[in-house]
């Protein structure tokens, strides 16, 4: 929290992971036998703790990064994702087409996170409201520049930017959006994202992780060719 304040952020949308790994890991134990409501409570506890720590110094909004059991992509849900998760106990067992239908029916936004990382596959753009065109994680090559080109190919896609800041040892915060007025609610966030009236923080052509620079152009060219951006 102190790091975001030091960098001038006024609002943080916390998109913790909601997946099979969230409820069965060494740090937090095995919650697979818990009820869906109990698992959602556990998921939301992170946001409540951050809100309590932030007090009036930083606006904290609930988001979600969902991984389905039917594929290994990560999908961010913007809006009141807590109530959405609670109302959909089978959420991890559906496919992305059904997820898209339910998210849109609820008036929320479905954004594919870092779609061009290794092990990820870009979803049908017709099922998405947007994609993350800048991801600030220092431990992955998210190929942000390819994501930006993909978003330009499909003008309806909202472009988002996220810090993916998991721990202070990462050493930097990058990503986010700049808006005319501070974002203070999920309703306002959805309105701004849909309007396009914001500026992306983070340069998609700059690799946050230095260790990936050594890859050169080969990996990127192969990925661009796979999705049809180049011949």
C-alpha positions in Angstrom: 0.0 0.0 0.0 2.8 2.4 0.9 4.4 1.8 -2.4 1.3 2.8 -4.4 0.9 5.9 -2.3 4.6 6.8 -2.9 4.0 6.5 -6.6 0.9 8.8 -6.5 -1.9 6.3 -6.9 -5.3 7.3 -5.5 -7.1 4.0 -6.2 -6.2 0.3 -6.3 -8.4 -2.3 -7.9 -7.5 -5.6 -6.2 -7.8 -8.4 -8.6 -6.8 -11.4 -6.5 -6.8 -14.8 -8.1 -9.9 -16.9 -7.8 -9.0 -20.4 -9.0 -8.5 -24.0 -7.9 -5.0 -23.0 -6.7 -6.5 -20.3 -4.4 -8.2 -22.9 -2.3 -5.5 -25.5 -2.2 -2.0 -24.3 -1.6 0.8 -24.5 0.9 0.3 -21.0 2.3 -3.4 -21.1 3.0 -4.1 -24.8 3.1 -6.8 -26.9 1.5 -10.3 -25.3 1.3 -11.7 -27.6 -1.4 -14.2 -29.1 1.1 -15.5 -25.6 2.1 -18.8 -24.4 0.8 -18.8 -22.0 -2.1 -19.9 -19.2 0.2 -17.0 -19.9 2.6 -14.5 -19.8 -0.3 -15.9 -16.5 -1.5 -15.7 -15.1 2.0 -12.0 -16.2 2.1 -11.4 -14.6 -1.3 -13.0 -11.3 -0.2 -11.1 -11.2 3.0 -8.0 -9.9 1.2 -9.8 -6.8 0.0 -11.3 -6.2 3.4 -7.9 -6.4 5.0 -6.4 -4.0 2.5 -9.3 -1.5 2.9 -8.8 -1.6 6.7 -5.0 -0.9 6.3 -5.6 1.8 3.7 -8.2 3.7 5.7 -8.8 7.1 4.0 -5.4 7.2 2.3 -6.3 5.0 -0.7 -9.5 3.9 -2.4 -9.6 0.1 -2.6 -12.0 -1.6 -5.1 -12.9 -5.2 -5.4 -11.9 -7.0 -8.6 -11.2 -10.5 -9.5 -8.8 -12.6 -11.7 -10.6 -15.8 -12.4 -9.2 -19.0 -13.8 -11.6 -21.6 -15.1 -11.2 -25.3 -14.7 -11.9 -25.5 -18.4 -8.8 -23.6 -19.6 -5.6 -22.0 -18.2 -6.3 -18.4 -19.2 -6.8 -15.7 -16.6 -9.9 -13.5 -16.9 -10.3 -10.2 -14.9 -13.8 -9.3 -13.9 -14.4 -5.6 -13.2 -17.4 -4.4 -11.3 -18.9 -5.9 -8.1 -17.2 -9.2 -8.6 -17.8 -10.3 -5.1 -21.5 -10.5 -5.5 -21.1 -12.0 -8.9 -19.0 -14.8 -7.6 -21.4 -15.5 -4.7 -24.3 -15.7 -7.2 -22.5 -18.3 -9.4 -21.3 -21.3 -7.4 -20.4 -23.2 -10.5 -18.3 -20.4 -11.9 -15.0 -22.3 -12.3 -16.6 -25.2 -14.1 -18.2 -23.3 -17.0 -16.4 -22.3 -20.2 -15.5 -18.8 -21.4 -18.5 -18.5 -23.6 -20.8 -19.0 -20.7 -18.6 -16.8 -18.5 -18.9 -14.0 -21.0 -22.7 -14.4 -21.1 -23.0 -14.2 -17.3 -20.6 -11.3 -16.9 -22.4 -9.2 -19.5 -25.8 -10.1 -18.1 -24.6 -8.8 -14.7 -23.4 -5.6 -16.3 -19.7 -6.2 -15.5 -16.7 -6.3 -17.8 -14.7 -9.3 -18.8 -11.0 -8.6 -19.6 -8.5 -11.3 -20.6 -5.3 -10.8 -18.5 -1.9 -11.0 -20.1 -3.2 -13.0 -23.1 0.2 -13.5 -24.8 2.2 -15.0 -22.0 3.5 -18.5 -22.3 0.8 -21.1 -21.6 -2.0 -18.6 -22.4 -4.1 -18.6 -25.5 -6.1 -15.6 -26.8 -9.8 -16.1 -26.4 -12.3 -15.3 -29.1 -12.5 -11.4 -29.1 -16.3 -11.6 -29.5 -16.5 -13.1 -26.0 -14.3 -10.4 -24.4 -14.9 -6.8 -23.5 -11.2 -6.1 -23.5 -7.7 -7.3 -22.9 -4.8 -6.3 -20.8 -2.4 -4.4 -23.1 0.2 -3.6 -20.4 1.1 -6.0 -17.5 3.8 -4.8 -15.2 4.9 -8.2 -13.7 8.7 -8.5 -13.5 8.6 -12.3 -13.5 6.9 -12.9 -16.8 7.2 -11.7 -20.4 3.6 -10.8 -21.1 4.4 -9.6 -24.6 2.5 -6.4 -24.0 3.4 -5.0 -27.5 1.6 -7.9 -29.2 -1.4 -7.4 -26.9 -1.5 -3.8 -28.0 -1.5 -4.7 -31.6 -4.2 -7.3 -31.1 -6.4 -4.8 -29.3 -6.0 -2.4 -32.3 -7.2 -5.1 -34.6 -10.5 -5.4 -32.7 -11.6 -1.8 -31.9 -14.3 -2.9 -29.5 -11.7 -4.3 -27.1 -11.1 -2.1 -24.0 -7.3 -1.8 -23.3 -6.4 -2.1 -19.6 -3.1 -1.8 -17.7 -2.2 -3.6 -14.5 0.7 -3.6 -12.1 0.5 -7.3 -11.3 2.4 -6.3 -8.1 2.5 -9.4 -6.0 5.2 -8.4 -3.5 7.4 -5.5 -2.5 10.5 -7.5 -3.5 9.5 -7.0 -7.1 11.1 -3.5 -6.6 8.8 -1.4 -8.8 5.2 -0.5 -9.5 4.1 0.1 -13.1 0.8 0.0 -14.8 -2.6 1.4 -14.2 -4.6 4.2 -15.8 -4.7 8.0 -15.4 -8.2 9.6 -15.3 -9.5 13.1 -15.1 -11.0 12.5 -11.7 -10.0 9.9 -9.0 -11.9 6.6 -9.3 -13.9 6.1 -6.1 -16.4 3.3 -7.0 -16.7 0.3 -9.2 -19.6 2.0 -11.0 -17.4 4.9 -11.9 -14.6 2.5 -13.0 -16.9 0.7 -15.4 -18.1 4.0 -16.8 -14.6 5.3 -17.4 -13.3 2.0 -19.0 -16.3 1.9 -21.3 -15.8 5.5 -22.3 -12.1 5.2 -23.2 -11.5 8.5 -21.4 -8.3 7.5 -19.7 -4.6 7.2 -20.4 -2.7 3.9 -20.0 0.3 3.8 -17.7 3.1 1.6 -18.9 4.8 1.4 -22.3 3.8 -1.9 -24.0 7.1 -1.8 -26.0 9.2 -1.8 -22.8 9.8 -5.1 -21.1 9.4 -4.8 -17.3 11.6 -7.9 -16.8 15.1 -7.4 -18.0 15.8 -11.1 -18.1 13.5 -11.5 -21.1 15.4 -9.0 -23.2 17.9 -11.7 -24.1 15.1 -13.6 -25.9 15.5 -11.1 -28.8 12.8 -11.1 -31.5 12.4 -14.8 -32.2 9.8 -15.7 -29.6 7.8 -12.6 -30.4 7.9 -13.2 -34.1 6.6 -16.8 -33.6 3.8 -15.6 -31.4 2.8 -12.8 -33.8 2.8 -15.3 -36.7 0.7 -17.8 -34.7 -2.1 -15.2 -34.1 -1.9 -13.9 -37.7 -0.4 -10.4 -37.0 2.4 -11.1 -39.4 2.9 -13.6 -42.2 
